[in-house]
Amino acid sequence: MTFLNDVIVTNIVNFLYQPYIVPLLLLAGGVYLTIRTRFMQGRMFKEACSVIMEKPQSENGISSFGALMVSTASRVGTGNIIGVSMAICLGGPGAIFWMWIVALIGGASAFVESTLAQIYKKKNPDGSSYGGPAYYMQQALKQRWLGVIFSILVIGTYAIGYNMLAAYNLQTTFQPFGFYHEKTTPIIIGVILAVLFGVVVIGGARRLTKVTELLVPVMGVIYVAVSLIVLVLNIGNIPHMFGAIFSGAFDFKSIFGGFTGSCVMWGIKRGLYSNEAGMGSAPNAAATADVSHPAKQGLVQMLSVFIDTLLICTATAFMCLSTDVVPAEEIAGAAYVQESMRAALGGFGPIFLTVAMSLFAYTTLIGNYSYCEGCLRFIIKRNLKQGEALAFRIFATVIIFVGAIATANLVWNVADMFQGLMVVTNVPSILILGGIAFACLRDYERQKREGLNPVFKAKDIQLKQDTDFWN
C-alpha cells in the first residue's frame, strides 16, 4: 500500500491538482456555464424547489425526488463531516469560503451535465430509463471510447476510491472510545459494514432508492439541527469565526506561496469530494428520473449541490469553527469534529457524531454503488449476467473491508486521483455540448412564460441526434 501511494497515486494527484488542470477546469468552466445560463443558480432557485416534488410521468418511473436522493446519498456522506474537517485543519478556515465558491458556480455545471444526461438517456424494456455522461459522450460527441474511459473512472471512483474512503472515515470515528483497538477494531467495523452493504446491494436498484429516500432527509435534518445547537451555544464566537474564514480565504501571500497546500486547493479538493459538481456522477442518477422536460431534473440536481455544500458542509464548518478547539493537522479528520462537539455538548457529542457518521457512511456506500453497474453495462454493451453481477458485487463488498483497514494517505489520495480524472474527462465534454443544455433551458423558460407545464420535444431545439424519449 505504501509503494502504491507514494510512487504512483501521489504523483498523479500532484499533477492533476496543479492550478491549470482540475482547479482551472472546475472554476473557469463553472464560471462560463454560470454566465451562459444567466446565473440560473440564483434566478431559478425557487423554480428548482417547486419541481422537486413532481410525480413521475409513468407508474413505474422514478421521481425527481427519488433520483435526487440517490445522487444526494453519494454526495451527503462522510465528506460533509470528515472532508470539511480535513479542509479546515490542512488548509485553514479560508478553505470553507472556497468550498462555497466551488458549490455556487458548480450549480451551473450540475445543471448542464444532468440536463444532457436526461436528453440522451436510454430506455429499458419496461419503459424506465438509464444513462449518464458516457451516453452523451457516445451519442452527442460520437466518441464511444471516451465514454468507456469515463465509465471505468466512475467505477474506480465510486466502487473503489469513495467507498474505501467512506469505510475508513467511519472506523476513525470510533477512536475516542475505550474499546477501540488500533489493529482489531478497524477489522471488526470493516466486516460489519461490508456485510450490511452486501445485504442491501443484493436487493437491487429499487431497494437502493427506497433506502436512501428514507435515510438521507432524516439524517440530514437531525445533523443540521444539532449543528445549530452547537452554534447557539457558542454564539459569542461567531464574529471571530467569520473573520477567520474570510481573512484566510484572501491571504494571497500564503495562497500563491504554496498553492498545493493552500486554502484554495483544499477548498477545491474537498468541495469537489463533497458536492461532485462537474465530475459527471450525479447525471447517472439524473438519467433515471421520469420527467416531462430534461431541464427539470437539471434544476433538481443543481439544488442537490446546494443542499450538500451550502447546508450540510457549512453546518459542519460552523459547528467546528464556533468552538474554542484549535484546528491542527494532528487532529484532522474525525478527531477535530469530535473534540469540537465534545467542547459544546460533552460526552454526547462524540457519540452523536459516530451515529451520524454511521448513517452517512452507509447511505454513501449505497449511493456510490448505484452508479457502477450501469457503467459496466455501457462498457460491455449488454446487461450483466447473473454471475457477473454477483462477482462485481462481491468485489465491491471486499473493497469496503479493505478501505476500513487501509491507511489515511492511501484512501484520500486514491479518491482525489479518480475524482480528478473524472473532472478532466467530463468538464471538457459538457463545455463542448453546453449549447444543447442552454437551448433546452431556453425552451423550458419559454413554456413557463406561456403558462404551460413544460414538455420537451427534441425538434423544438433542432436537436439532430435521435433520442429514446424525446422524438
N, C-alpha and C positions, 0 to 999 in steps of 0.2 A: 504493500500500500504506500509506503514511504517513497519507493522508487517511482511508482506511477504518479504520485502527486508532485514530487519535486522535479522530476525530469521532463514529464510530458504535460500534465494538466496545468501546472502553474505557469509554464512558458506560454501556453496557448492563451490562458486568461490574461496575462500581462500584455500580450499582443492585441487581443480583442478590445481591451478597455483603454487603449490609447485614445487621446481626445478626438482623433479624427476618424475613429471607426464606430464602435457602438454608441458612445455619447453623441457624436455628430448625427448619426442616423436617427436616434431617438428624439433629440432636441430639435434639430433643424427639420427633420421630416415631420415631427408633430406640429411645429410652428407653421410649416407650409400647408398642411392639411387643415389646421385651425383657420388660417386665412381663407383658404378656398371654400370651406364650409361656412364662412362668415360667422366665425366664433359661435358655432352651434352649441358648444358646451354650456354657455350661459343662456342664449336666447331660446333654446329648445329644452331646457332642463324641465320645465313644467310639463311640456308635451311628453317627455320621456316617462315622467311619473304617471301620466294618465294612461299610457298604453301598456304599462307593465302588467296590469291585471286582466287584460283582454283574454277571453276564452279562445281555445284553438278552433280553427276552421272546421275540422272534422272530429268525429267522436274519438278516434284512436290517436289523434295528434297530440304532440307535446306542446304545452302552453308556453308563451313567452316567459312567464314566471318560472316554469319548470326548467327551461333551458338556462335561464339566468342563474338558478340555484346550482345547477351542475357546474357552470363556469365559476360562480362565486365560491363554491365549495373548494375549488383548487386555489382560488385567489385568497380567500379569507381563511388563512391557516396559520401555521407556525411562523410564517414570515411576518405576520402582523404583530407578533409578540417578540420572538427571538430576533427576527430580522431587523426590527426597529431598534432593539437594544444594541445589536451589533453596530448598526449605523451610528448611533449616538456615541458609543464607547470608543469606536475606532476613528470616526470622522468628526466627532464633536456635535453639539446641539444643532449647528447650522445645517447638518445633513437632512434634518427634518424639513427645512424650507425647500431644499432641492427635491425631496420626495414629493412635496406638494406640487412643485412645478412640473415634474415628470407626469404626475397624475392629471393635472389640469390640461396640459397640452396633449397628453396621451388619450384623453377622451375622444378627440377627433380621430386619432389612429384606430381606436377601438371601434368607432362607428364605421369607418371605411372598411376595415377588414371584415367585420361581421356582416355588413350590408353586401359585400362581394360574395361572402360565403352563402348568404341566402339566395342571391341571384343565381349562382352556379351550383346550388345543391342538387343532389341526385335523389331519385325516387326508388324506394324499396317496393317489392311486390305487394305489400299490404297498404301501400299509399303513403307511408311515413317517409321521412327524408333523412339524409345524411350528407356530410360534406365537410368543407374546410379549405384552408389555403392551398392544399395540394391539388384540389379540383379547379380552383380558379387559375392556378399556375398551369395546369394541363389544358383547360378549355380556353381561357382568355389569352394567356401568354403563349399557348401552343408549345409548352416546354415540360413534357411529362417527366423528363429526367430531373428537373428542378423539384417537381412535386415529390418524387421518390426520395431525393435527398432531404427535403423538408420533413417528410413522414418519418424517416429514420431519426432525424433530430428530435422530433416530438417524442418518439419512444424513448430516446436517450434522456431527454429532459424529464419526462414525467414518470416513466416506469423505473428509471434509474436515479437520475440526479435529484429531483424534487422529493421522491418517495424515500430515498436514503436520508435526505436531509430532514424530512419530517419525523422519521423514526429516531434519528439521532437527537434532534431537538427535544423530542418528547422525553426520552430517557434522562436527559440532563436536568429536567425539572424535578426529578426525584433525588437529586444530590443533597439537598439540605436536610433530608430526613435521616434519622438514626439508622434505619435498616439498610441504607444504600451501601453497597459494596462495589468498589470500582471494577472488579473483574466479573462478578456473578450477576449483579443487578441488571446491567445492560442486556445480558443474555436472556434473562427471565422476561424482561419487558419486550425484547425483540420477538421472543417466541409467542407471547400473548398477543402482541399487536399483529404479527403475521397470521396467526390463526383467525383472529377476528376479521381481518381483511379478507382472507381466503373464503370465509363463510359467505360474506356479502357478495364478493365478485362472482362466485359460482351462481348466485341468484340472478345475474344478468342485468342489462342496462335499465330495465324498467324498475327494478328494485333500487338501483343506484339513484334514480331520480326521486323516488319516494322517500328514501332515507335522507337525502340531502335537503329536500323541500322541508322536512320536519326539523332537522337539527340546526341548519345554518341560521335561520332567523332567530330561533330561541337563544342559541349560544351567543350570537352577535349582540342582541338586545341586553342580555344579562351582563356581558362583558363591558359594554359601554356604560351601563348603569353603575357598575362597581367603579369604573374609572372616574366617573363624575363624582362619586362619593369621596374618592381619594383627593380629587381636585378641590372639592369644597373644604375638606379638612386641612388643606394646605393653601388656602386662598391667599394668604399673605405673600406667598412666594410667586404668585402668577406674574407680576410685573418683571421680576428678575428672570423668570422662565422665558418670556417673550424676548427680553433683552438678549439673553444668551443665544436664542435661536437666530435672531436677525443679525446680531453682531458677528456670530460665527459664519453665517451664510455669506456675508460680504467682506470677509477678511481676505482680500485678494492677494495680499503678500504671501499668506500661508498657502492659499489655493494654488497659485502659479509657482510657488516654490517647490511643491511636490504634488502634482495633480493626482497621481495614482492613489495617494493616501489622503486626499483632501475630502472635505465635507461634500463637495460636488460629486466626486466619484462614488463615495459611499451612498449618497442620496440616490444617485442613478442606479447603482447596483441593487440596493435593497428596495428601491422604489419599483424597479423592474421585476424583481422577485416577488414583490407583494401584489402589484396590480396587473402585470403581464401585458400591458397595452403595447401593441406593436409586435409582440412576439408571434402572434398567429395561433395562440392556443384557444382562446375563447371562441373564435369562429367555428371550431369543430362542434362546440355545443350549440352555438347560434344557428347552425345549419339544420339542427333537428327541430327547431320551433316551427309550428304551423301557424303562419301569419298571412294576412292578406296583402302585405306590402313589405318588401325587404327592409326598407328604412325603419320600420317599426322595431325590428329586432336589433338593428344598428343602434337605435336610440336606447333600447333596454341595456345593451351591452356597454354603452357609454356610461350609463348610470351605475353599472357594476363597478367600474373603476373608481367612481366617487365613493361608493359605499365602502370599498376596500381601503383606499388610502386616506381619503379626507375624513372618514369616520373612524374605522377600526384602528388604523395605524396611528392617527392623531390621538386617539384615546390612550393608546399605549405610551406614546411620547409624552403627553401631558401628565399622565399618571406617574411616570418616572421623573421627569424634569421638575415637577412641582414639589417633590420631596427634597430633603437635605442630603440624600445619598449622592455621592460624587461619582459620576461615571468614570470608569477606568478600564484599560484593556484587560487587566487581570480579573475583572468581574463581569466581562462582557457576556452577552447571551442571557440565559435564563436567570443566572445569579443576580444580575443587575435589577431585573424586573422584580424578582422575589424579594430582594433587600428593600426595594422601594415600597413594595406592598406591605412588607413587614413593618416598615417605619410608620406607615399610616394606619394599618389595620391589625397589627400584632400578629399572633400566630395564625390567624385565619387567612392572612394574605398569601403565604406560600401554598397553603392547602388549596385555596381557590384557584390560584394560577395553575397548579398541577391538574386540577379537574378541568379547567377551561382548556388547557393545552391538550389534554386527552381527547376532548371533543373536537377541537380544531384540527388536531393531527389526524384523527380518524376520518373526518369528512374530507380533509385534504387528500388523503390516500385514495379514497373512493373517487373523488372528483378528478384527480390526476389520471387514474387508470382508465376512466371513461373515454379518454381521448385515444388510447393506444390501439385497441383492436381495429378501429376504423382505419387507422394509418397502415396497419398490417394488411388490411383488405385492399387498400389502394396499391400497395407495393406489389402484391402477388396477383392482382387483378381478379380476385374472386373472394367469396366468403371463406372464412377459416373452417376447416373440417373440425369435427368434434375433438379429435385427438390433438390437433394443432392448437386449438383454443385452450384446451386443458394444459398443454405443455407450457404455453405462454403465461397462463395464469399462475402456474406453479413457479415459473421463473420470477414473475413479478412479486410473488409472495416471499420467495427466498431473498430477493433484493432488499425487502423491508427489514428482514432479520439482519442482513449484512450492514445496513445503514445504522442500526441500533448499536452495533459493536465497533463501527469504524471510527476513524479519528476525525476531529473537527475540521482540520485543514482540508482533508480529502473531500468530505461531503460538501463543504461550502464551495470549494474550487470546482468540483465536478458540476454542481448546479450552475455556477457562474459561467463555466465554459459552454455548456449546452444551451443555456438561455441566450448567451451572446451570439452563438452560431445561428439560432433561430431568428434573432433580430436581423442579422446580416443577410439572411435568406428572404425573410418576409417583408421587411420595410421597403426595399427597392421594388418589390413586386406591387405593393399597394400604392406606391408613388406612381408607378407606370400606369396602373389600372384605375387610379383615383378618379379620372374623368367619368367613368361609369357610375361610381358611387355618388359623385356630385350631381349627375343627371338624375339619378334615382331620388336623391334628396329634393331636387327642384320639383320633380313630378309629385312627390308626396306633399310638399308645401302647396303646390298649385291646387291639388284636390282638396286639401284642408281649407284653403281660401274659398273654394266653391261650396263649402258646407258638406262635403262628402266624407264617407269613411274610405280612406284611400285603398284602392285595389290596383295592383301593379300588372301591367302588360308590357312585355319586352319591346313591342313595336313602338310604344309611347316614347321611348328614349332612343329609338333607332338602334337597338342592340342587334348586332349582326350574328352573334353565336346562337345556336339553338340551346334551349334550356328545357329541363324536365318539367318545370312547373309553370313557367310564365309565358309560354307561347299561346 
